[in-house]
Amino acid sequence: MNMWNVSLPVAVAALLAGCASGPAPQAGSTDATTPVTTMHTAATVTATVTAPLPAPAATAVSPEVRQDAVPCADTDLVVSHRPLESQGSEYRVVLEFENVTSKSCTLQGYPGADIVDKDGPTLHVERRQQIAAPLLTLAPGEIATADLQASDVHRETESPCENWGLVVITAPNMFQQRQLDLRLPMCSALISSVT
């Protein structure tokens, strides 16, 4: 067997494997969506690999704020919402949780959400899957948000959703339910954690 017949495929494979590792991101880089393109040429083989940069690390909360901050209580927060957005059969609203006290407090997790109709059943809003819910420290006047999405089409039958109901929210890890002046379809809905 000719040594060059084995060595050329091995060399090409090694070259392509080397192309998959681009240069390390610069320290202090904040653009996590800028692709890195690396091009290597050997003999007649050309490879282009595009890989996103890793997301920047989260900013740490200063120790003095974290020591003073306790979990938010129901009375610490005012719950409101931004205007309802829609596109086709999908509806989205951003929920706001504002710290109205004079002290910092922490908030983490998923809000409880139901869409209720006085004449029919309640739709319990499912949690949108996420890797983790961040621990937020809300200074006085700061706002945490969560996305609430609903569809006016039945997922199983693709028929229109006829029932709409009022949105009832419970802040993460709390008990007080708050009915918002907001109506959404009662077919299917998802909510994100607070961010």
C-alpha positions in Angstrom: 0.0 0.0 0.0 1.3 3.4 -1.0 2.0 5.6 2.1 0.7 8.8 0.2 -2.8 7.1 -0.3 -3.2 6.9 3.5 -1.5 10.1 4.5 -3.5 12.4 2.2 -6.9 11.6 3.7 -5.5 11.7 7.2 -3.9 15.1 6.4 -7.2 16.5 5.0 -9.1 15.2 8.1 -6.6 16.8 10.4 -6.9 20.1 8.4 -10.7 20.1 8.6 -10.6 19.3 12.3 -8.2 22.3 12.8 -10.7 24.5 10.9 -13.4 23.8 13.4 -11.5 25.7 16.1 -11.6 29.4 15.4 -9.6 32.0 17.2 -10.6 32.7 20.8 -12.9 35.7 21.4 -11.2 39.0 22.5 -11.4 39.8 26.2 -14.1 42.3 26.8 -16.0 41.4 23.6 -19.8 42.0 24.1 -21.2 41.0 20.8 -22.4 37.4 21.2 -23.9 37.2 17.7 -20.9 38.1 15.6 -19.8 34.9 13.7 -16.2 34.0 13.4 -15.2 32.8 10.0 -11.9 31.0 9.5 -10.6 29.8 6.1 -7.7 27.4 5.6 -6.3 26.2 2.3 -4.1 23.2 1.8 -3.5 21.6 -1.6 -7.0 21.8 -3.2 -9.1 21.6 0.0 -10.9 24.7 1.3 -13.0 24.8 4.4 -15.1 27.7 5.9 -16.5 27.3 9.4 -18.8 29.8 11.0 -19.3 29.6 14.8 -21.0 32.1 17.1 -19.0 33.6 20.0 -20.0 32.6 23.5 -22.4 34.9 25.3 -20.8 37.3 27.7 -20.9 36.4 31.4 -23.6 37.8 33.5 -22.8 40.9 35.5 -22.4 40.0 39.2 -24.5 41.8 41.7 -22.4 43.7 44.2 -22.0 41.9 47.6 -23.5 44.8 49.6 -26.7 44.8 47.5 -27.0 41.0 47.7 -26.6 41.0 51.5 -29.3 43.5 52.0 -31.7 42.1 49.4 -34.3 39.7 50.7 -36.9 37.8 48.6 -39.6 40.1 47.3 -43.0 39.9 49.1 -46.4 40.3 47.5 -46.7 43.8 48.8 -43.3 44.8 47.3 -44.4 44.4 43.7 -46.9 46.0 41.4 -47.8 43.8 38.4 -48.8 45.4 35.1 -48.4 44.8 31.4 -47.4 46.4 28.2 -49.7 46.7 25.2 -50.9 43.4 23.6 -49.0 42.5 20.4 -50.3 40.1 17.8 -49.1 38.4 14.6 -51.5 36.1 12.8 -52.9 33.7 15.4 -50.3 34.4 18.0 -50.6 37.0 20.8 -47.9 38.2 23.1 -47.8 40.5 26.1 -44.9 41.5 28.3 -45.7 41.4 32.0 -44.0 43.8 34.4 -43.1 43.3 38.1 -42.0 46.6 39.6 -40.4 46.9 43.0 -42.3 49.8 44.7 -40.5 49.7 48.0 -37.5 51.6 49.2 -35.3 48.5 49.6 -33.8 46.0 47.1 -35.4 42.5 46.9 -34.8 39.4 44.9 -37.1 37.7 42.4 -36.6 34.3 40.7 -38.7 31.8 38.8 -41.9 31.6 36.8 -45.0 33.7 37.4 -48.2 31.7 37.9 -50.6 32.5 35.1 -54.2 31.5 34.3 -56.6 32.7 31.7 -60.1 32.6 33.2 -63.6 32.8 31.8 -66.6 33.1 34.2 -68.7 30.8 32.0 -66.1 28.1 31.2 -63.0 26.3 32.5 -59.7 27.9 33.4 -56.6 27.6 31.1 -53.5 27.1 33.2 -50.6 28.7 31.4 -47.7 26.3 30.8 -44.1 27.2 31.5 -41.8 27.8 28.5 -38.8 25.6 28.9 -35.6 27.4 29.7 -32.2 26.3 30.9 -32.5 28.3 34.2 -34.4 31.1 35.7 -32.0 33.9 36.7 -31.9 35.3 40.3 -32.8 39.0 39.9 -32.1 41.7 42.4 -34.6 44.5 41.9 -33.5 47.9 43.3 -36.3 50.3 44.2 -38.2 51.3 41.1 -36.7 48.5 38.9 -38.8 46.2 36.8 -38.5 42.5 36.0 -40.4 41.2 33.0 -41.9 37.9 31.7 -43.4 37.0 28.3 -46.9 35.6 28.1 -47.8 34.1 24.7 -51.2 32.7 23.6 -52.6 31.3 20.4 -56.2 31.6 19.1 -55.9 28.3 17.2 -56.4 24.9 18.8 -53.0 23.0 18.3 -54.6 19.6 17.9 -57.5 20.5 15.5 -56.2 23.8 14.0 -59.7 25.2 14.4 -60.2 28.8 15.7 -60.3 29.4 19.5 -63.7 30.7 20.4 -63.1 31.5 24.1 -61.1 34.4 25.4 -60.6 35.1 29.1 -59.1 37.5 31.6 -55.4 37.0 32.7 -54.7 36.3 36.3 -51.1 36.5 37.5 -49.2 35.5 40.6 -45.7 36.8 41.0 -43.0 34.0 41.2 -42.9 32.3 44.6 -45.8 34.3 45.9 -49.5 33.8 46.7 -51.5 37.0 45.8 -53.4 36.6 42.5 -53.8 39.8 40.5 -56.4 40.0 37.7 -55.1 42.2 34.8 -57.3 44.2 32.5 -56.2 42.0 29.6 -58.0 39.3 27.6 -56.2 36.4 25.8 -57.4 33.4 23.8 -57.9 30.2 25.9 -56.6 27.6 23.5 -52.9 27.3 24.5 -50.4 29.6 26.3 -46.8 29.8 27.5 -45.0 32.0 30.0 -41.3 32.7 30.5 -39.4 33.1 33.8 -38.8 36.6 35.0 -35.8 38.4 33.5 
